[in-house]
Amino acid sequence: MEVKQKAALIYNAIEDKKGSRISVLDISGISVMADYFVIADAENNNQLQAIADNVEEQMMKNGNHCRIEGKSESGWVLLDFGDIIVHIFNKEDRLFYDLERLWRDAISVSKEQLGIKSLRIRSF
């Protein structure tokens, strides 16, 4: 599975559990630690844990294992898949750590660039 496919799988797993403000950063040109960061936030600790569990489960179904750092109670869970690092925060900690600012030289990757089509809701 290519790294963009993995990022798309992670994005969908986060969206499935209603994670918000999902951001995908291509850090391959500025770091050797990974190719992508996927960053998202949750409304509360239970949702944060549900998102982390779903990402891990969906990736494991496709043969991708990870190391997990942090607990939902701490407000930040990190899932390290080697080429992709997933950061799931509660809203306050995401604002505090502001990874997008720290990694501002990274390239932002849109949902469409990952090959994910947005569902359009029509009103009648």
SVG drawing of the C-alpha trace seen along z (x, -y; Angstrom):
<svg xmlns="http://www.w3.org/2000/svg" viewBox="-37 -29 53 36">
<polyline fill="none" stroke="black" stroke-width="0.4" points="0.0,0.0 1.4,-3.4 1.8,-6.1 -0.9,-8.3 -3.3,-5.3 -2.4,-4.9 -3.0,-8.6 -6.4,-8.3 -7.3,-5.3 -6.3,-7.2 -8.2,-10.2 -11.4,-8.2 -11.0,-6.4 -10.8,-9.7 -13.8,-11.1 -15.8,-7.9 -15.5,-8.8 -16.3,-12.4 -12.8,-13.8 -12.6,-17.4 -10.1,-19.8 -8.2,-16.9 -5.0,-18.1 -2.5,-16.1 1.0,-17.5 3.7,-16.1 6.9,-16.4 9.0,-14.2 10.9,-17.1 11.9,-18.6 12.2,-15.6 13.5,-12.0 11.2,-10.9 8.1,-10.3 6.5,-11.2 3.2,-12.5 1.7,-13.9 -2.1,-13.5 -3.5,-15.8 -7.0,-15.9 -8.9,-16.9 -11.7,-15.4 -14.5,-16.9 -13.7,-14.9 -11.4,-12.1 -13.9,-9.3 -14.0,-10.5 -10.2,-10.9 -9.9,-7.3 -12.5,-6.1 -10.7,-7.9 -7.3,-6.4 -8.8,-2.9 -10.5,-3.2 -7.3,-4.4 -5.3,-1.6 -7.9,1.0 -8.3,-0.1 -4.6,-0.2 -4.0,3.2 -6.6,4.7 -4.3,3.6 -1.2,5.0 0.1,1.7 1.2,1.9 2.0,-1.1 3.5,-2.3 1.1,-4.3 2.2,-7.1 0.0,-8.9 -3.5,-8.3 -6.8,-10.0 -6.8,-11.3 -3.6,-13.3 -5.3,-15.1 -2.9,-13.8 -2.5,-10.4 0.2,-9.7 0.1,-6.7 3.4,-6.0 3.1,-3.9 6.7,-4.6 6.0,-6.6 2.9,-8.3 2.6,-9.8 -1.0,-10.5 -1.6,-13.1 -5.0,-13.2 -5.6,-16.0 -8.4,-17.5 -9.1,-21.0 -7.2,-22.8 -4.0,-20.9 -4.1,-21.1 -4.2,-24.9 -1.5,-24.9 1.0,-22.7 0.0,-24.1 1.9,-21.5 0.8,-23.1 2.7,-26.3 5.8,-24.3 5.7,-22.4 4.7,-25.3 7.3,-24.4 5.4,-21.2 3.1,-20.8 -0.6,-20.7 -2.3,-17.8 -6.0,-18.1 -8.6,-15.4 -8.8,-15.4 -5.0,-15.0 -5.4,-11.8 -8.0,-10.6 -10.9,-11.0 -14.1,-12.4 -16.2,-14.7 -19.9,-13.7 -22.1,-16.5 -25.3,-16.9 -28.1,-18.3 -30.9,-20.2 -34.3,-19.9"/>
</svg>
